[in-house]
């Protein structure tokens, strides 16, 4: 059941997340809610999805119990602000950010950590 109203595909289970990152070289997952810090990130991702065919873009609802794989990841320890955004390359976490990110910040991460 989708919990987030975005134009992006939503991951609903930890197993699905694992399958996606194991089958795709570059993946960005934004784990959040429909809040003011999260929505601009989803909007940037929707725009980037059309431009970056090499990266797969997904959301995951922060309040989904299955999102524990992101909420409790070593890379997100100490994160305070939503959303928690994970960037995966070759099945491993390449980078993680918390709170609102601008289009420029997101493209910097894609260029520097996933290229």
Buried (B, 14 or more C-beta within 10 A) or exposed (E): EEBBEBEBBBBBBBEBBEEBBEEBEBBBBBBBBEEEBBBBBBBBBBBBBEEBEEBBBBBBBBEBEBBEBBBEBEBBEEBEEBBBBBBBBEEEBBBBBBBBBEBEBBBEBBEEBBE
